[in-house]
Amino acid sequence: MRILIADDHPLFRVGLRAMLEREGFQVVAEAENGEEAVALTLKNNPEAALLDVKMPVMDGLEAAKRLREAGYEGFIVMLTTFTEPALQVAAARSGANAYLSKEASPLEVAQTLKGLASGRLKSFTPPEVPELTARERQVLSHLAQGLSAKQIAKALSLSPETVRDHIKRLYQKLEAKSRVEALANARNLGLL
């Protein structure tokens, strides 16, 4: 299988390349940012593109999206240190087939690529992230700043009862029983 590696850390690229080549893969190109990754993927047409989520110039999520828009049909595997569910959802929406931690073993990366190629492994299903309204996002942001319901009501020109209703819905959506738990869950889901 022909592979492209895109990551802004040269040492990581070198290590990943060596590991993949030991497993029988052929690395046909390396990129240090998403823009290069798109250009080199379209030029070399590898069977798989391994993209870091966070890169300069253009991140991996945008690169994946642009590759799919350009008609790239190979596998896109996101490699990252970020495991927030919201990023996984964004990766799936961008057209990624897999989402792996950079802490994955070389064997896991190779198995994922081989599984995708053989059809044994289907595209990943990201965790569910609750949809928040614009107002709920505003209230959540103010909660994170430590404001009380009365202070939030004043800041948003709402009644305190309306703010309490928004907070109640936030607790339900975030499966929380307290402000601390709601904020912790929101951070974990990438909503803050």
BELFEN-V856698 format. One record per residue. N is the residue number from 1. RES is the residue in three letters. OMEGA is omega as a letter, one per 20 degrees, with the letter a starting at -180 (none if undefined). Layout:
# BELFEN-V856698
N&RES&OMEGA, N&RES&OMEGA
This chain:
# BELFEN-V856698
1&MET&r, 2&ARG&a, 3&ILE&r, 4&LEU&r, 5&ILE&r, 6&ALA&r, 7&ASP&a, 8&ASP&r, 9&HIS&a, 10&PRO&a, 11&LEU&r, 12&PHE&r, 13&ARG&a, 14&VAL&a, 15&GLY&a, 16&LEU&r, 17&ARG&a, 18&ALA&a, 19&MET&a, 20&LEU&a, 21&GLU&r, 22&ARG&a, 23&GLU&r, 24&GLY&r, 25&PHE&r, 26&GLN&r, 27&VAL&a, 28&VAL&r, 29&ALA&r, 30&GLU&r, 31&ALA&r, 32&GLU&r, 33&ASN&a, 34&GLY&r, 35&GLU&r, 36&GLU&a, 37&ALA&r, 38&VAL&a, 39&ALA&a, 40&LEU&r, 41&THR&r, 42&LEU&r, 43&LYS&a, 44&ASN&a, 45&ASN&r, 46&PRO&r, 47&GLU&r, 48&ALA&r, 49&ALA&r, 50&LEU&a, 51&LEU&r, 52&ASP&a, 53&VAL&a, 54&LYS&r, 55&MET&r, 56&PRO&r, 57&VAL&r, 58&MET&a, 59&ASP&a, 60&GLY&r, 61&LEU&r, 62&GLU&r, 63&ALA&r, 64&ALA&r, 65&LYS&a, 66&ARG&r, 67&LEU&r, 68&ARG&r, 69&GLU&r, 70&ALA&r, 71&GLY&r, 72&TYR&a, 73&GLU&r, 74&GLY&r, 75&PHE&r, 76&ILE&r, 77&VAL&r, 78&MET&r, 79&LEU&a, 80&THR&r, 81&THR&a, 82&PHE&a, 83&THR&a, 84&GLU&r, 85&PRO&a, 86&ALA&r, 87&LEU&r, 88&GLN&r, 89&VAL&r, 90&ALA&r, 91&ALA&r, 92&ALA&r, 93&ARG&r, 94&SER&r, 95&GLY&r, 96&ALA&r, 97&ASN&a, 98&ALA&a, 99&TYR&a, 100&LEU&r, 101&SER&r, 102&LYS&r, 103&GLU&r, 104&ALA&r, 105&SER&r, 106&PRO&r, 107&LEU&r, 108&GLU&r, 109&VAL&r, 110&ALA&r, 111&GLN&r, 112&THR&a, 113&LEU&r, 114&LYS&r, 115&GLY&r, 116&LEU&a, 117&ALA&a, 118&SER&a, 119&GLY&r, 120&ARG&a, 121&LEU&r, 122&LYS&r, 123&SER&a, 124&PHE&r, 125&THR&a, 126&PRO&r, 127&PRO&r, 128&GLU&r, 129&VAL&a, 130&PRO&r, 131&GLU&r, 132&LEU&r, 133&THR&r, 134&ALA&a, 135&ARG&r, 136&GLU&r, 137&ARG&r, 138&GLN&a, 139&VAL&r, 140&LEU&r, 141&SER&r, 142&HIS&r, 143&LEU&a, 144&ALA&r, 145&GLN&r, 146&GLY&a, 147&LEU&r, 148&SER&r, 149&ALA&r, 150&LYS&r, 151&GLN&r, 152&ILE&r, 153&ALA&a, 154&LYS&a, 155&ALA&a, 156&LEU&a, 157&SER&r, 158&LEU&r, 159&SER&r, 160&PRO&r, 161&GLU&r, 162&THR&r, 163&VAL&r, 164&ARG&r, 165&ASP&r, 166&HIS&r, 167&ILE&r, 168&LYS&r, 169&ARG&r, 170&LEU&r, 171&TYR&r, 172&GLN&a, 173&LYS&a, 174&LEU&r, 175&GLU&a, 176&ALA&r, 177&LYS&a, 178&SER&r, 179&ARG&a, 180&VAL&r, 181&GLU&r, 182&ALA&a, 183&LEU&r, 184&ALA&r, 185&ASN&r, 186&ALA&r, 187&ARG&a, 188&ASN&a, 189&LEU&r, 190&GLY&a, 191&LEU&r, 192&LEU&none
